[in-house]
Amino acid sequence: MADDGRKPGRGRGKPAVGPGGDDEDSDLSSEFSSSPGSREVSPEREDSGSPVGARGVSLGARDVASIGRGRVARGRGLGLAAQLSSSSSSLSLSSERGDISQLDEAMQEATLECPAGNMFLPPDLGPPPFNPDTDFPMARAGALPSGGLTPEFYPPQSRLSGKFPGTKSTGRACKLQTNHFPLSLKFPQGMIYQYSVTIMPPWFGRRDYKRTDKQLYHDTIKEWKEVCPAAKHNTAAWVFDGHKQLFCTQAYRIEELPDQKVSVWCQEEERFLEMMIKDVERVSDIKVTQGIMEWAVSGRSGHVPQEALQALDVVLKEAINLDLNFYTIGRSHFPMDGETLDVGFGKEVWIGTFSAVRPYGWKDHEILITLNVDTANKPAIRNLHLTNESVPGKTDSYIHSVLAGDGRRKAMVNFARGFTDEQVKTMEKDLKDLKVKYVLPSKDDKIIKRQYRVNGFRKSATKEIIPDLKMSVAEYFKQTHGVDLKYPNLPCLWVGPKQKTIYIPMEFCKMDKQPMPRKKKLPDDAVAKMIRATAVKPMDRQKKIIDGLKKNNAMYKDDPYAREFGINVSGEMAKLTGRVLDAPVIEYSGGKVANINKSNPGKWFQDKNQYVVGQTCTNWCLFDLSGLSENQFKEVVMGFSSVGKEAGMNISKKKEDILRISGTMREAEDMAGSNEEKLKQALKHYETEKKKLEMILIIFPFKAGFLYDKIKQLGDLKYNITTQCCLKTVLFKGDSLNKQVVGNICLKINAKLGGINHVLAPKSKPAVLKRPVMVMGADVSHPAPESRGLKPSI
């Protein structure tokens, strides 16, 4: 997307304002054909300036049905009036008006004329009186292709009620470019054939398939295609999902797909493995053309052709999955030599590209199916040695980097003496579940290399006894490998299978470059740095998207798999027409309003206006974890009282109303119950004075997500106390209190205490808000195609 104004990595598919031409009615017409050599039925010129080109699945203004223009209804499904014509190789729809009977007749004729490979049943559109807009949310099953047995929910319908703020007469029109690239499809007979396959690595039967096996499986199928009689003559006609599904342009009998054994290099184990490929069997014929067309004709309602979309996704990812210059994670891929961002703590962020085939086009712009592309950012582990520095004294080993955090403080580490208890706790939490590369110089100048996953820490090499051998780790390395440990007082790493006792010294290990596991979180300061660096302006983001696509076989132009399967990706983002709504008017107490600047509508100033409903906070506690001086404490109390009064709140500044409790971050971290004891202390203080504690203001010296979560859990769930957290570094600007920050915090405090800060002015309130209504937002993350059925949508 060129811009979405949201957090990085989100907002996929939302249009963004960007430069666009004035060709609002530009012809995006294209032909939707099912076999090579097809002829166009509608009298359109071949090159119409479409970003897709002359052929494609993007539905043209004259080639394909106009949704919502019929006489029957203005909804997505039933206002479809179309004229169908067919030849042996093409199917096109035009937007000329017609009634239901004409459409039904035309579709029956088209069905009779189409060969079996292209045939699909005509939809029963139902009687004219039904309108999915007025009858929302339930739509009759008869409105779905081939008729339906059960009712289906329709997606949001046309905005006919007048309750929505956006209409064709409000705001101003604008040109948009969105991060969707129209796709054109041209398949032989409109079909992709799906096969199941069983891959048997040496550990088959001893453990289940893991995500980390994906690359090995891809390499295995690549070798299989070179020796399989049905595949070796055209390897580009076969693609693999990384687990157990193959897709092909041709149908083969099971006799043509014999079991094969191949030898494949395993990067993780650094050796060749014998892999068996067996039981390759055709399980499904995916009617891509028919599935997409039925979905389009039904008004883009009902069941999305998920199998067809999955097959297209797998085809477009095959080349990247086999390219050793890219690291693939789910739907995203990252160039191995690409841009990275150092965020401290021994971590970096990989910058890559996300892509997925989407069926959510724009009917008014004749776009049906697109490739959604966005920037992708993945936290990863830096490739650093655990103890060795690049230059003596530079303190750039992995351990130094983790303990130094964001670089604002220097890590005091003495490897010869060993770790402090706090350093052990920090490093064990960081290294657990990460992969390390173990390199040991041994006797006879041999080098032993292994890769392990860390389970945790053990005692130092001089104290940790190997149970089987009854000797310390340091003695074992001396006797077996002839190596004297340089840092025998450092903890040993416990690695490998948990049922085994594999203990290795840190000085022989380096971090393998790897993405961070999902269950591990970046420190808060690293997250903040990542967000600041990855939240870029619209045009910069658009450039990153285009550059990422160009690295992928020149935007799929040189992709042999896409070419073989007849998929063409437009070289330009989809161009749409949108509307910018006028900024609302904000109302404060007494009917006073704050007008938002139309040229800069993202913010407004409260000025001297007061909250609509300002609350009173008499008895409150300041929980100081940042070491405020007495003067700073008084400045905080007076600042909140004065700024709150200006805004319409009454925050007490009397000494007898305010309780100050002090503590340290180390105490809060190390003593699990210390925070709860502080809260109990505050409650007891006010209970003794027969008062009710109304709020606790907590001041942190730095971000501490785990501590924040604990305090919120105690305040919100257990003791029902309003809590407000803030950072000392933000609260104070230099040596003085930042009144603007205090004003922003007062907004949150007033709302938490039950106040109302501001409201929409009556003239800005849409009809939908004239009665009580709940507005709910939801974001859904779907699993990658190869994980469908194994992982849920969240």
Secondary structure, DSSP 8 states (H G I E B T S, - for coil): ----SS-TT--TT--EE----S-TT-----B-BSSTT---SS---S--S-SS-SBSSS--TTTS-BTT-SSS-SSTTTT-B-EEEE-SSBEEEE-----HHHHHHHHHHHHHHS-GGG---------TT--TTTTTTEE-GGGSTT--SS-EE-------SS-SS--TTSSEEEEEEESEEEEEEB-GGGEEEEEEEEEE-TTBTTB---GGGHHHHHHHHHHHHHH-TTTTT-GGGEEE-SSSEEEESS---GGGS--EEEEEEETTTTEEEEEEEEEEEEEEEEEHHHHHHHHHHTTS-S---HHHHHHHHHHHHHHHHT-TTEEEETTEEEETTS-EEEEETTEEEEEEEEEEEE---BGGGTB--EEEEEEEEEEEE---BSS--SSTT---SHHHHHHHTTTTS----BTTTB--HHHHHHHHHHHTT-EEEEEEE-GGG-EEEEEEEEEEEEEETTT-EETTTTEEHHHHHHHHH----S-TTSEEEEES-TTS-EEEEGGGEEE--EE--TTS---HHHHHHHHHHH---HHHHHHHHHHHHHHTTTTTTT-HHHHHTTEEE-SS-EEEEEEE-----EE-GGG-EE---TTSTT----TT---SB--EE-SEEEEE-S---HHHHHHHHHHHHHHHHHHT-EE---GGGEEEEE--HHHHHH-TTHHHHHHHHHHHHHHHTT----EEEEEESS--HHHHHHHHIIIIIIS---EEEEEHHHHEETTEE-HHHHHHHHHHHHHHTT-B--EE-GGG--GGGSS-------------GGGBTTB---
